[in-house]
Amino acid sequence: MAVPLNAAKAKSRKLPTSRSSVSLKRMMSNRYLYLMLLPTVLYFLIFEYKPMYGAVIAFKDFNPFAGVAGSPWVGFKNFEKFFESYYFFRLLKNTFLMSFYSLLFIFPASLAFALLLNELRLKKLKSFLQTVSYLPHFISLIVICGMIIDFTKPGGIINSLLLGIGFITEPIQFLILPEWFRTIYVGSGMWQSLGWNSIIYLAALSGINPSLYEAAVVDGAGRWKQLTHITLPGILPTVLILLILNVGTLLNVGWDKIILLYNPGTYVTADVISTFVYRRGVMEADYSFSAAVGLFNSIINFTLLVLANRISRKTTESSLW
Amino acid sequence: MNAAKRKLALLLPVMTLLATLVSACGGTNNNAGSAAEPSASPGTQGSTSAPVEGSRSVGGLQVPIVADKLEFSLWSPSGGNFRGTNFNEKLSFQQMEENTNIHINFQHSTEASAEAFSLLMSSGKLPDIIYNDLWGTDSGKYGAKGALLPLEDLIDQYAPNFKKILDGHPDIRGQITSPEGHIYYLPNLVLDSQDLTQMFPQVRSDWLEKLGLPMPQTTEDWYNMLKAFREQDPNGNGKKDEIPLVTVNLENIMMLFAPAFGVEYGFFVDNGQVKYGPNDPRFKDVVVYLNRLYKEQLLDPNYLVDTTFQTLTEKVTTDVAGAWFGWSGSYMGNFTTLMEGKHDTFKIAAAVPPKGPNGDQRHVSFRWQAGAHGLAVSSKTAHPEEVMKWLDYQYSEEGILLNNFGVEGKSYDLVNGEPVYKDEVTHPTNGLTNTQELLNHTIGGGSWATVADTRYAEQIREANGQTENPLEIYKDYIDFDAKLPPVQFTAEENEIVVPLMADIQTYVAETINAQIMGRQSFDDYNKVMKQLEQMGIGEVLKQYQAAYERFKGK
C-alpha cells in the first residue's frame, strides 16, 4: 500500500514551475512506481472519463443509427421538456425527500450500530452479529422486494403481528397507501444496509490508538467519557467525509427498488425523477431526454457535494479536498 | 492519521464518485457510432437472382433460396413457455434450414421486455432480422431513423406468397404501412375473423350452478353475481375467503366493464372521432361502478400489488377466485388443465360482454388481422433479397404448416389432407403442458411472422377439453369502427404526443385508481376532465385524429 501512496503523493503535491526540473528528476527516479500507477490512470481515462463525452447527447436529438456525432443539436430542448413536465416539482420533492429520510435515519443508525458493536467485549458475539447484519446486503434486490411485498400484505406477517397485539383492527394495505411508501422504503433500506454501512466505521474505530483508552482509564474515565472524548473525535473525520459523500448523492435514489414496489396508488409519494424517466425515456427510447435528466441530476449532486465540502472545511477542518 | 494522508486516502473514492456521477448519464452511447456489421456468410457474397439448380417452387418462391448456405442473425425473445435455449432446437427451423439452405443464428433475450428491445435498438448494432411485439406502432419510428429497411419494393419483387395475401386482404396493407408510406415489418396474420378475439370474461360456472345463478348478461348481473360469490361461500370451506373478481392490472378490468358504459380506458373511436376514455363524461359511471365493486371487496383489494400472472394463478387454483378477464389458452385452458383431478366440479365458462345501463355492449379485446408483432429487417443487412425470400417462405403454405404444426411425421400427420397433431403433442406424458411441448417442435403460428392457422388453435383447445370455441360468441359484439386501429405517428406528431401523454398517463393512473379505491371523491368528475384539458389532452387528440384519418384514407 505504501508504494502507490508515495507515488500519488509525489503527483499531488503542487510544485512551483521553477522547480519543475527537480520534480522531473524525482519522477525519473520513481519511474517504476509511476508505471505501476499507469493501469489505474488508464482505467479512469477509458472507462470513466471517456464515456462522459456521451453526455453531449443531452443537447442533441440522439439517433443511435446516426451516431453521437451525426445526431442534430437541439440546445436545451431536452432540459426544457423535463422542466415543463407537469410533475417536475413533485418528482424533485419526492426524490429529495426519499434520499433525505434515508440519510436522516440510516446514516446515524449505522454509526450507532458500529459504536455498539465496538463496545461488545465478546469477540465471538461481535463477529456473529456483524455477519448477520451484513447478510441482507447480499440478497438480490428482486428477492428483497418480493419479501417486502409478502410481509406487507393484508395477510402478511406485519399485519398479522399488528392485529395480534391489537394495534389495529383492520389490516393495512401498506403498499397501496402513499403515506406508507417512504416508511417502507427507508425502513427496508435500513435493514438492507445497516451492517454493511457500519463496516467503514468499524475500520476507523480500529485505527484509534489503544494507548489513548489506557490513558483515559488511568485518568478515571468511564465508558461514556471514553466514547465522547476518544472514540467519537477519533472517527469524526471519517463520519464527516461519509456525510459529505452522501450529501453528494442526494438526488440519486435506488430507483430499481422503487420500480419494483410502487404502483399508481403510490405515485404521489413514490414517483421520483428516475422512475419517471424510466417510464418516459427508456420505454419510449428517448435517450437524449434521459441523458438530459441524468446530467441535471449530476449537476445538482455535484453542487451539493461542493457546498457540503465547503461547509465542512469551514466548520471542522475535515474535507474531501 | 495525519491530514495529508487522510486526503490522499480519500482521493481515489472521490475520483471514482465524480466519474461515475457524470458517466451515469453518458453510458447510453456505447458503440453508437460504430456501424452495424450483420453476419456475412462464409460463402456467397452479394445476391444471385438466377434460380438454384434443382430448385422447386413454393407458391412462386424458388427454394432452396441460395446454392451456397447463407447465415442470417435474428433477434427474438425466447418466450416464457419455451423450455429450450435456442430456436434451432425446434424441428421446424431445422427443416426450414434444409428447405431454404439458410441458417439462422438466433440471438435470444429471455424476456420479451420493452427494455431489452430498446437496448438492442440503441446499440446501433442490429442483426439482420429483428422480432418485436410492437412493430405495429414502433416500426415507422425506427424506420424513419434509418434503422429498418423499407420492404414494399422487395415484397413486390421477391415475395410472391406474402404479396398474394396482401392482394387477397386489402385491409392488411394499411395496417402495416407507416405514415410515410413504407412497410417496415412483416406481421403475424390472422385471416379468420372468429380468431381475432383475444381476452374475454371468464366465470366459474360451477359456482354459478351451485348458487343457482344464471350467466351474467348486464353490469347489474355482474354485480349481483360477484356479491353472491363473496357472501354465499361458493367454495364451501366455511370461510369468507372468496375474491370474486381478480386481475393482473386495471386495464383488463376496464376492458371488461368500460365498454358497457360506452367508453374505453384508453383511446377509442366514437362516430369517426378519436376520444380518450377518462376525458369523456361517461367515464364517471365506470369509476362509480368499479368503486362499488372495490368498496364491497368484490374486486380484489390487492389488485394494485398482485400484478403477476403467478399470483392470479394461485388465487384461481386455491379455489378463491370467481371471475376474471383473460385469454383462452393461458387462462381458461391452463387453469382447467391445472385443476384436472384436483377439484371435482371446477369449470370455467365464457361470459358475454356485459350490457350497460344505457344498452351499450361491446367487446374490445380483439386484434387486427395484421398483428403488431412480427419481423423487421435491419437497414444494414448485406442480403436484402435473400432475407426477403426467407421471410416470404414463412407465408408460403409449406412455411405456414411448419410454423403452426411442425414437421410432418414428427409432430403431426396428414389425415385426409388435413394436418392433425400427434397424441404425443396434444397429450404429452413428459410433464409439459401441450403448449410447451408444441413449442419444442415449432414456433407457434400466433407468435411469428406467418399466418396463424385456425386449425392450430382449434386442436389445442379440443385437446384441453373445450369442445366449443369460446371466441365464437364475441363475433357479434366486435365493432371494428369503435376500436382505434394501430395508427402510426409522424416524427412531429410523436414529438407532441409522447411528453404530454407521459404526464397524462401518470395523472390518469393515479387519479382513477384513487377514485376506485375511494381515496379521492369522484362526485365532481368534471374536475378530472378540466385537469386533462389543462394537461393538453386536446392537443394529443388532434394528433390522434390526424393519424386516424390518414389511416382511414389509406
Interface residues (C-beta under 8 A of the other chain):
Chain A: L5 A8 K9 S12 F44 F47 E48 Y49 P51 M52 Y53 G54 A55 I57 A58 F62 N63 P64 F65 A66 G67 V68 A69 G70 K81 E84 S85 Y86 Y87 I149 K153 P154 Q173 L175 I176 G207 P237 I241 L245 G248 T249 N263 P264 G265 Y267 V268 D271 F276 R279 R280 V282 M283 E284 A285 D286 Y287 S290 A291 V293 G294 L295 N297 S298 N301 F302 S318 L320 W321
Chain B: M1 A4 K5 R6 K7 L8 L10 L11 P13 V14 M15 T16 L17 L18 A19 T20 L21 V22 S23 A24 C25 G26 G27 T28 N29 N30 A32 G33 S34 A114 E115 S118 M121 S122 S123 G124 K141 K145 G146 A147 L250 P301 N302 L304 V305 T307 S379 V498 P499 A502 D503 Q505 T506 Y507 A509 E510 I512 N513 A514 M517 R519 M535
